[in-house]
């Protein structure tokens, strides 16, 4: 008996007619297109470098506050010419625990306010005292830190209870 196709027609191929049918090729192309679409949808959008810097700075400020509670030592953040430092109050001096640079994008413009008063960061840098401080209970200096790099703006806010919020400014 001769094999037949689902439509009832003879589906035998002649010698020299090997290959794929148009339907098979279109089905494979459709599957490849669906997979490529799924990959493109899941590629994350490029983050604004200031957003990345702001989130990283906010997490390090929060980590300093938590470290102070765990180690039972006052902690703080000092700003330097190219970045910032996490400092600890130990034996009557503020000692640097870690230093961080803002990265290849350069230091953004910084504006720090505490209790509605603008802090001169250049003068604070010379004093070598932290401008943001946390005590051993996690209570800290309430502040608002604005980062700006061109048209991008980012705000980090610290409450007296140690809560940190960080978000792009609109």
N, C-alpha and C positions, 0 to 999 in steps of 0.2 A: 504494500500500500504506500502511496505517495504521501509525504507530509503536507499538511495544508495549513494555511494561516488562519487566524481567528475569523477573518472575513470570508473564509471558504475558498479563497483563490489559491492557486498553487504558488508557494513561496520559495521554490527552489531557485538557486542562483546558478547562472551559467559560469563556466570557468572564465576567469579574467574579470569578473564583476565583484571582486571582494572589496569590502570597505564598510563604512558606517552610513546609515540612512540619515536623512535630514532631521528627522525627529530625534534620533539618538544624539546627534551633535547639538541640537537646540536644548535638549534636556541637560546635557553636561554644561553648556554655557550658562543656563539658568542657575544651576547649582553653584557654579563658580561665582556668578554675580551675587547670589544671596550671601555666600560666605564672605566675599569682599565687602559687601555692604555692612555686614555685622562687624567686621574688623574696623571699618571707618567710623562707625557709630561709637565704638568703644575706645577710640583714641582720645585721650584727654586733651582739652584745649590748652594752649600754651599759657602758663601763668605769668602775670605781670611780675617782673623781678622785685618791685617794691612790695607787692603782696607777700611774696615768699620771704623777703627780709623782715617784714613786719610780723608775720606769724612766728618766725623763728625767734625774733627778739621777745615777743610776748611770751612764748613758751619758756624761754630762759629766765625771764623775770619771775614767772610763776614757779619755776623750778628753784630759783634762789630763795623764794619765800618758804617753800616746802622744806628745803634743805635746812634753813634756819630753825624751823620747828623740830626737825628730826635731830639735828646736832646740838640743839639748844644754844645757838649762837646767833647774834644779829647779823643779817646779810644785807647787801646793797648792790646797786648798779651804778657804775661810774661811766661817763662817756669820755672817749679819747678822740684824738684827731681823726683816726681812721676807723674807729669802731667803738667798742664798749667792753667793760670789765665787770665780772662778778666778783665782789669783795666780801670779806668776812671780818667781823670785829673780834680780834683775839689779842689778849694781853695789852689792852689799851691802844692798839693801832688797827687801822684798816689794812688788811693784807689781801693781795690779789689771789683769787682762787683760779680764775680762768679769764683769758682775754679772747675776744672775738673781733674779726674785721668784717666790714659790711660786704666785702666781696668784690668781684670784678666790675660790678655796676657802679662802684664807688659809694661814698657816704652820702646818703640823702640829706636834705635839709631837715634839721630837727628843731622842733619847738616844744619845750616842756613847760607846762603850767601846773602850779600847785596852789590850791585854794584861790583860784582866779588870778594869781600873780605869775607873770612870766619869769622863768628862771634863765639867767645868763649862763649858758652851758660852757662858754669859753672861760669864764671866771671860775665856775665850778670845777672845770678840768684842772686848773692851776692849784686849787685848794686841795685836790686829791681826796676829797670827801665824797661819798656816794650821794647822788641827788635823789635816788629812790632807795628807801630803807625799809627793812622789815625786822621786827623784833622777834624774840624767841616764841611768841604765841601766834605768829603769823599776821599780826596786825601791821599795817604798812602805811607809808606816806600816800595819801590820795593824790593822784596825778592824772594828767592828760598829756600824752606824748603824740605829737603829730609828725609824721614822716612825709616828705614830699620830694619827688624826683620828676621834674618836668611837669606834665599834666596829671600824673598819678599822685594820689594822696591816700594815706593810711593813718588810722587813729588807734592808739592803744590807751585804754583807760584802766586805772587801778583804783579800787575802792579801799577804804580804810580797813575793811575786813579781809583784805588780801585777794579779793576777786579781781580777775583780769578779764577784760573784754578787748577783742581786737577785730577790726573790720575796716574795709575800704571806706573812705569818706566820699560821699556823693555831693 
